[in-house]
Amino acid sequence: MIKNCPNCSKPLRLSEAQQARLKQALAALEPGKQLTIRCPHCKKAIRLGRNGPPAGGADTATGGVRPPAPPELDWLKTGRFQAEEKVEDVPMALVLFADTPARQKIRDAMESVGYQVLTADTADEAIERMRFVNFACVVFHSGLESSLDESIFHRYMRQMTMERRRYIFYILIGPEFHTLYDLEALAASANLVVAEEDIQYFDIILRKAIPSYEELFGPLLDELGAQGKR
């Protein structure tokens, strides 16, 4: 019996009665036929045969190779991240986000791990601030400028010289993202992506993501500093 949506990977959580009806419908399928149900989370079609989803997952009309699924995030809701690493020596952070309660939650979370936080309401203001301050972290809401593809600020970050960009932990927040999904972050030229619905857990996410980032890039940055290339 299928347990997770092949499109968004979220659990379907079917009741016993729903599972029984689904089994009955699948058993009644003629050979070669498929049953289509819809995921309650992403609303995409899930096609099932007698033996479950067809090879290649759910709706494969778009072709290509299926990327790995987003990471499981049950630990966000069941308890705080257990690793107690204290994030040390993290200086200034810039938050480019509309002035809402969500921005305050982000600010509080970042200050709780040691950042000194400045905020900006517009792309022009953020870019101006970055002319004079070497921020260690930048947080940007993908919908602040209509869309990420049309964003002046996101284009500024993507076109930044690597000599400067490699020292900035760039975080994108938006409804289209899957929290801590590294492949999605890479595709968006960011270091971390966070789903808008997970802002309430932002401090936990930072405590997990920052040490991982430092473990991966720390030796490289230290060596560049030793060579006088910072």
C-alpha positions as CSV (number, residue, x, y, z in Angstrom):
1,M,0.0,0.0,0.0
2,I,1.3,3.4,-0.9
3,K,2.3,5.5,2.1
4,N,3.9,8.7,0.6
5,C,3.0,10.8,-2.4
6,P,5.6,10.1,-5.2
7,N,5.3,13.8,-6.2
8,C,5.9,15.7,-3.0
9,S,7.0,12.8,-0.8
10,K,4.6,13.8,2.0
11,P,2.8,11.1,3.9
12,L,-0.7,10.3,2.7
13,R,-2.0,9.2,6.1
14,L,-5.0,7.2,4.9
15,S,-7.5,6.0,7.4
16,E,-8.2,2.3,7.7
17,A,-11.5,2.7,5.9
18,Q,-9.8,4.6,3.1
19,Q,-7.1,2.0,2.8
20,A,-9.7,-0.7,2.6
21,R,-11.6,1.1,-0.2
22,L,-8.3,1.7,-2.0
23,K,-7.3,-2.0,-1.8
24,Q,-10.8,-3.0,-3.0
25,A,-10.6,-0.6,-6.0
26,L,-7.1,-1.8,-6.9
27,A,-8.1,-5.4,-6.7
28,A,-11.0,-4.7,-9.1
29,L,-8.7,-3.1,-11.7
30,E,-8.4,-4.8,-15.1
31,P,-4.9,-5.9,-16.2
32,G,-3.0,-2.9,-17.6
33,K,-5.4,-0.3,-16.1
34,Q,-4.5,2.3,-13.5
35,L,-6.4,4.0,-10.7
36,T,-5.8,7.8,-10.2
37,I,-6.0,9.5,-6.9
38,R,-5.0,13.0,-5.9
39,C,-2.5,13.9,-3.2
40,P,-4.2,16.1,-0.5
41,H,-0.9,18.1,-0.1
42,C,0.3,19.0,-3.6
43,K,-2.9,18.1,-5.4
44,K,-1.0,16.2,-8.1
45,A,-2.2,13.0,-9.6
46,I,-1.0,9.7,-8.3
47,R,-1.4,6.8,-10.7
48,L,-1.6,3.3,-9.1
49,G,-1.7,-0.2,-10.7
50,R,-2.5,-3.4,-8.9
51,N,1.1,-3.5,-7.6
52,G,1.4,0.2,-6.6
53,P,2.8,3.2,-8.5
54,P,4.2,2.5,-12.0
55,A,8.0,2.5,-12.4
56,G,9.4,6.0,-12.4
57,G,7.0,7.3,-9.7
58,A,3.8,9.3,-10.2
59,D,3.1,11.6,-13.1
60,T,6.1,11.1,-15.4
61,A,4.7,13.1,-18.3
62,T,7.4,15.7,-18.0
63,G,10.1,13.0,-18.5
64,G,13.7,13.3,-17.2
65,V,15.3,11.9,-14.1
66,R,13.4,12.2,-10.8
67,P,15.4,14.2,-8.3
68,P,15.8,12.9,-4.7
69,A,12.9,13.6,-2.4
70,P,13.1,16.5,0.0
71,P,14.4,15.6,3.5
72,E,12.0,14.3,6.2
73,L,11.2,17.1,8.7
74,D,9.3,15.2,11.4
75,W,11.9,16.2,14.0
76,L,10.9,19.9,13.6
77,K,7.5,19.2,15.1
78,T,8.3,16.4,17.5
79,G,11.1,18.1,19.3
80,R,14.0,20.6,19.1
81,F,17.2,19.7,17.3
82,Q,19.2,17.6,19.7
83,A,22.7,18.8,18.7
84,E,23.7,21.5,21.1
85,E,26.5,23.1,19.1
86,K,26.7,26.8,19.9
87,V,27.2,28.8,16.7
88,E,30.2,31.0,17.5
89,D,31.7,34.1,15.9
90,V,28.9,34.8,13.5
91,P,28.8,38.5,12.7
92,M,26.3,40.6,10.8
93,A,23.2,39.3,9.1
94,L,20.8,41.1,6.7
95,V,17.1,40.2,6.5
96,L,15.3,41.4,3.4
97,F,11.7,40.6,4.3
98,A,8.4,42.5,4.5
99,D,7.8,44.1,7.9
100,T,5.5,41.4,9.3
101,P,5.4,39.2,12.4
102,A,7.2,36.5,10.4
103,R,10.2,38.9,10.0
104,Q,10.4,39.4,13.7
105,K,10.4,35.6,14.2
106,I,13.3,35.4,11.7
107,R,15.1,38.1,13.5
108,D,14.6,36.6,16.9
109,A,15.8,33.2,15.6
110,M,18.9,34.7,14.1
111,E,19.8,36.6,17.2
112,S,19.3,33.5,19.3
113,V,22.3,31.8,17.4
114,G,24.5,34.9,17.7
115,Y,23.9,37.0,14.6
116,Q,23.6,40.8,14.8
117,V,20.7,41.5,12.5
118,L,19.8,44.4,10.2
119,T,16.6,44.5,8.2
120,A,15.7,46.0,4.8
121,D,12.3,46.5,3.2
122,T,13.4,46.9,-0.4
123,A,16.0,45.5,-2.8
124,D,17.6,48.9,-3.3
125,E,17.9,49.4,0.5
126,A,19.4,45.9,0.9
127,I,22.0,46.4,-1.9
128,E,22.9,49.8,-0.5
129,R,23.5,48.2,2.9
130,M,25.7,45.5,1.4
131,R,28.0,48.1,-0.2
132,F,29.2,49.1,3.3
133,V,28.8,45.9,5.4
134,N,30.3,42.5,4.9
135,F,27.3,40.4,5.9
136,A,28.0,36.8,6.9
137,C,24.4,35.8,6.3
138,V,21.6,37.2,4.0
139,V,17.9,36.1,4.3
140,F,15.6,36.9,1.4
141,H,11.9,36.2,0.9
142,S,11.3,35.0,-2.7
143,G,8.0,36.8,-3.1
144,L,9.2,40.3,-2.0
145,E,9.8,41.3,-5.6
146,S,6.9,39.6,-7.4
147,S,8.9,36.4,-8.2
148,L,12.4,35.1,-7.8
149,D,13.0,35.1,-11.5
150,E,12.2,38.8,-11.7
151,S,14.0,39.8,-8.5
152,I,16.7,42.5,-8.7
153,F,18.2,41.4,-5.4
154,H,18.4,37.7,-6.2
155,R,20.1,38.6,-9.5
156,Y,22.5,40.8,-7.6
157,M,23.4,37.8,-5.3
158,R,23.8,35.4,-8.3
159,Q,26.1,37.8,-10.1
160,M,28.2,38.7,-7.1
161,T,31.9,37.9,-7.5
162,M,32.8,34.5,-5.9
163,E,35.6,36.3,-3.8
164,R,32.7,37.9,-1.9
165,R,29.8,35.5,-2.4
166,R,31.6,32.4,-0.9
167,Y,31.6,34.1,2.5
168,I,27.9,34.8,2.6
169,F,25.4,32.2,3.9
170,Y,22.4,32.9,1.6
171,I,19.0,31.8,2.8
172,L,15.9,31.8,0.6
173,I,12.4,31.6,2.3
174,G,9.2,31.1,0.3
175,P,6.1,29.0,-0.1
176,E,7.6,27.1,-3.1
177,F,10.6,25.7,-1.2
178,H,11.1,22.5,0.8
179,T,13.0,23.2,4.0
180,L,16.7,22.0,4.1
181,Y,16.4,20.5,0.6
182,D,20.0,21.0,-0.6
183,L,19.3,20.2,-4.2
184,E,16.6,22.9,-4.3
185,A,19.0,25.4,-2.7
186,L,21.7,24.6,-5.2
187,A,19.3,25.1,-8.1
188,A,18.3,28.5,-6.7
189,S,22.0,29.6,-6.1
190,A,21.4,29.6,-2.4
191,N,23.0,27.8,0.6
192,L,19.7,27.0,2.3
193,V,16.0,27.1,1.5
194,V,13.2,27.2,4.0
195,A,9.4,26.7,3.4
196,E,7.4,29.7,4.6
197,E,5.3,27.4,6.8
198,D,8.4,26.4,8.7
199,I,9.4,29.9,9.8
200,Q,8.2,29.0,13.3
201,Y,11.1,26.5,13.5
202,F,13.7,28.9,12.0
203,D,16.0,28.8,15.1
204,I,16.1,25.0,15.0
205,I,16.8,25.0,11.3
206,L,19.6,27.4,11.7
207,R,21.2,25.3,14.5
208,K,21.2,22.3,12.2
209,A,22.1,24.1,8.9
210,I,24.9,26.4,10.1
211,P,27.2,23.8,11.6
212,S,26.7,21.6,8.5
213,Y,27.7,24.6,6.3
214,E,30.7,25.3,8.4
215,E,31.8,21.7,8.4
216,L,31.6,21.6,4.6
217,F,33.1,25.0,3.7
218,G,35.1,25.9,6.8
219,P,38.4,24.2,5.8
220,L,38.3,25.8,2.4
221,L,37.6,29.3,3.8
222,D,40.3,28.8,6.5
223,E,42.8,27.8,3.8
224,L,41.9,30.8,1.6
225,G,42.4,33.0,4.7
226,A,45.8,31.5,5.4
227,Q,46.8,32.3,1.8
228,G,45.6,35.9,2.2
229,K,42.8,35.5,-0.3
230,R,39.9,36.6,1.9
